[in-house]
Each structure stands twice: as structure tokens, then as C-alpha cells.
Amino acid sequence: MAFTGFGKGDVISHTSLKTAPRGYSTDHPRIDLLRQDGIIGMVAHPPRAWLHTPKAAERVAEGWRTLRPLSAWLGEHVSP
């Protein structure tokens, strides 16, 4: 399952709960994310010449920055 609204990266999962997790309403705006037993945020970098240069570190770091909305959401809704 793929999710939108979290920057330019991809957010995917493999399996999900059949119902809403305890304590969450079934009409929560992000119930689909809350039902996942795990999610993956990633930015794909197809093989290119820049991967073998010092520019690679900055491009990879920029990929992580694009996933900040996901990290913020997880911090607000999933962290203890």
C-alpha cells in the first residue's frame, strides 16, 4: 500500500490491521496509516554517475529531508 501527502518520497507498507488500532476512531483522517504494522519511507535514486561523487551525500540527505513530514507525523501520532 502506498500513501500520499508526505513529501516527494515514497511511503509504503506491507501489511495492515483489519480494524482501527485501539484508541483511534475509524474516521481518523490517517486511519490507513495508523492501521499499518510498519511503514517504510524512501527516496529512490536510480544508478547515475553522481552516486560515485561527493555530491551523493547531499543528494541522499535531501532525500531524507523530503520525508520530514512523515517523521513529524510519526512523532505526533505514534511515538509514546
MODELLER restraints for C-alpha pairs under 7 A, 6 or more apart:
rsr = mdl.restraints
at = mdl.atoms
rsr.add(forms.Gaussian(group=physical.xy_distance, feature=features.Distance(at['CA:1:A'], at['CA:12:A']), mean=5.49, stdev=0.5))
rsr.add(forms.Gaussian(group=physical.xy_distance, feature=features.Distance(at['CA:1:A'], at['CA:13:A']), mean=5.45, stdev=0.5))
rsr.add(forms.Gaussian(group=physical.xy_distance, feature=features.Distance(at['CA:1:A'], at['CA:14:A']), mean=6.66, stdev=0.5))
rsr.add(forms.Gaussian(group=physical.xy_distance, feature=features.Distance(at['CA:2:A'], at['CA:11:A']), mean=5.70, stdev=0.5))
rsr.add(forms.Gaussian(group=physical.xy_distance, feature=features.Distance(at['CA:2:A'], at['CA:12:A']), mean=4.44, stdev=0.5))
rsr.add(forms.Gaussian(group=physical.xy_distance, feature=features.Distance(at['CA:2:A'], at['CA:13:A']), mean=6.77, stdev=0.5))
rsr.add(forms.Gaussian(group=physical.xy_distance, feature=features.Distance(at['CA:3:A'], at['CA:11:A']), mean=5.44, stdev=0.5))
rsr.add(forms.Gaussian(group=physical.xy_distance, feature=features.Distance(at['CA:3:A'], at['CA:12:A']), mean=6.31, stdev=0.5))
rsr.add(forms.Gaussian(group=physical.xy_distance, feature=features.Distance(at['CA:6:A'], at['CA:67:A']), mean=6.22, stdev=0.5))
rsr.add(forms.Gaussian(group=physical.xy_distance, feature=features.Distance(at['CA:6:A'], at['CA:69:A']), mean=5.16, stdev=0.5))
rsr.add(forms.Gaussian(group=physical.xy_distance, feature=features.Distance(at['CA:6:A'], at['CA:70:A']), mean=5.33, stdev=0.5))
rsr.add(forms.Gaussian(group=physical.xy_distance, feature=features.Distance(at['CA:7:A'], at['CA:66:A']), mean=5.21, stdev=0.5))
rsr.add(forms.Gaussian(group=physical.xy_distance, feature=features.Distance(at['CA:7:A'], at['CA:67:A']), mean=5.76, stdev=0.5))
rsr.add(forms.Gaussian(group=physical.xy_distance, feature=features.Distance(at['CA:7:A'], at['CA:69:A']), mean=6.49, stdev=0.5))
rsr.add(forms.Gaussian(group=physical.xy_distance, feature=features.Distance(at['CA:8:A'], at['CA:66:A']), mean=5.82, stdev=0.5))
rsr.add(forms.Gaussian(group=physical.xy_distance, feature=features.Distance(at['CA:9:A'], at['CA:41:A']), mean=6.71, stdev=0.5))
rsr.add(forms.Gaussian(group=physical.xy_distance, feature=features.Distance(at['CA:9:A'], at['CA:42:A']), mean=5.55, stdev=0.5))
rsr.add(forms.Gaussian(group=physical.xy_distance, feature=features.Distance(at['CA:9:A'], at['CA:43:A']), mean=4.73, stdev=0.5))
rsr.add(forms.Gaussian(group=physical.xy_distance, feature=features.Distance(at['CA:9:A'], at['CA:66:A']), mean=6.19, stdev=0.5))
rsr.add(forms.Gaussian(group=physical.xy_distance, feature=features.Distance(at['CA:9:A'], at['CA:67:A']), mean=6.00, stdev=0.5))
rsr.add(forms.Gaussian(group=physical.xy_distance, feature=features.Distance(at['CA:10:A'], at['CA:41:A']), mean=5.66, stdev=0.5))
rsr.add(forms.Gaussian(group=physical.xy_distance, feature=features.Distance(at['CA:10:A'], at['CA:42:A']), mean=5.25, stdev=0.5))
rsr.add(forms.Gaussian(group=physical.xy_distance, feature=features.Distance(at['CA:10:A'], at['CA:43:A']), mean=6.08, stdev=0.5))
rsr.add(forms.Gaussian(group=physical.xy_distance, feature=features.Distance(at['CA:11:A'], at['CA:39:A']), mean=6.77, stdev=0.5))
rsr.add(forms.Gaussian(group=physical.xy_distance, feature=features.Distance(at['CA:11:A'], at['CA:40:A']), mean=5.50, stdev=0.5))
rsr.add(forms.Gaussian(group=physical.xy_distance, feature=features.Distance(at['CA:11:A'], at['CA:41:A']), mean=4.43, stdev=0.5))
rsr.add(forms.Gaussian(group=physical.xy_distance, feature=features.Distance(at['CA:11:A'], at['CA:42:A']), mean=6.46, stdev=0.5))
rsr.add(forms.Gaussian(group=physical.xy_distance, feature=features.Distance(at['CA:12:A'], at['CA:39:A']), mean=5.66, stdev=0.5))
rsr.add(forms.Gaussian(group=physical.xy_distance, feature=features.Distance(at['CA:12:A'], at['CA:40:A']), mean=5.25, stdev=0.5))
rsr.add(forms.Gaussian(group=physical.xy_distance, feature=features.Distance(at['CA:12:A'], at['CA:41:A']), mean=6.60, stdev=0.5))
rsr.add(forms.Gaussian(group=physical.xy_distance, feature=features.Distance(at['CA:13:A'], at['CA:36:A']), mean=6.73, stdev=0.5))
rsr.add(forms.Gaussian(group=physical.xy_distance, feature=features.Distance(at['CA:13:A'], at['CA:38:A']), mean=6.06, stdev=0.5))
rsr.add(forms.Gaussian(group=physical.xy_distance, feature=features.Distance(at['CA:13:A'], at['CA:39:A']), mean=4.52, stdev=0.5))
rsr.add(forms.Gaussian(group=physical.xy_distance, feature=features.Distance(at['CA:13:A'], at['CA:40:A']), mean=6.03, stdev=0.5))
rsr.add(forms.Gaussian(group=physical.xy_distance, feature=features.Distance(at['CA:15:A'], at['CA:36:A']), mean=6.11, stdev=0.5))
rsr.add(forms.Gaussian(group=physical.xy_distance, feature=features.Distance(at['CA:15:A'], at['CA:37:A']), mean=6.23, stdev=0.5))
rsr.add(forms.Gaussian(group=physical.xy_distance, feature=features.Distance(at['CA:16:A'], at['CA:35:A']), mean=5.30, stdev=0.5))
rsr.add(forms.Gaussian(group=physical.xy_distance, feature=features.Distance(at['CA:16:A'], at['CA:36:A']), mean=4.11, stdev=0.5))
rsr.add(forms.Gaussian(group=physical.xy_distance, feature=features.Distance(at['CA:16:A'], at['CA:37:A']), mean=5.50, stdev=0.5))
rsr.add(forms.Gaussian(group=physical.xy_distance, feature=features.Distance(at['CA:17:A'], at['CA:35:A']), mean=5.00, stdev=0.5))
rsr.add(forms.Gaussian(group=physical.xy_distance, feature=features.Distance(at['CA:17:A'], at['CA:36:A']), mean=6.11, stdev=0.5))
rsr.add(forms.Gaussian(group=physical.xy_distance, feature=features.Distance(at['CA:17:A'], at['CA:37:A']), mean=6.89, stdev=0.5))
rsr.add(forms.Gaussian(group=physical.xy_distance, feature=features.Distance(at['CA:19:A'], at['CA:35:A']), mean=6.93, stdev=0.5))
rsr.add(forms.Gaussian(group=physical.xy_distance, feature=features.Distance(at['CA:20:A'], at['CA:26:A']), mean=5.61, stdev=0.5))
rsr.add(forms.Gaussian(group=physical.xy_distance, feature=features.Distance(at['CA:20:A'], at['CA:31:A']), mean=6.79, stdev=0.5))
rsr.add(forms.Gaussian(group=physical.xy_distance, feature=features.Distance(at['CA:20:A'], at['CA:35:A']), mean=5.83, stdev=0.5))
rsr.add(forms.Gaussian(group=physical.xy_distance, feature=features.Distance(at['CA:21:A'], at['CA:34:A']), mean=6.92, stdev=0.5))
rsr.add(forms.Gaussian(group=physical.xy_distance, feature=features.Distance(at['CA:21:A'], at['CA:35:A']), mean=6.24, stdev=0.5))
rsr.add(forms.Gaussian(group=physical.xy_distance, feature=features.Distance(at['CA:41:A'], at['CA:67:A']), mean=6.82, stdev=0.5))
rsr.add(forms.Gaussian(group=physical.xy_distance, feature=features.Distance(at['CA:43:A'], at['CA:63:A']), mean=5.61, stdev=0.5))
rsr.add(forms.Gaussian(group=physical.xy_distance, feature=features.Distance(at['CA:50:A'], at['CA:56:A']), mean=6.03, stdev=0.5))
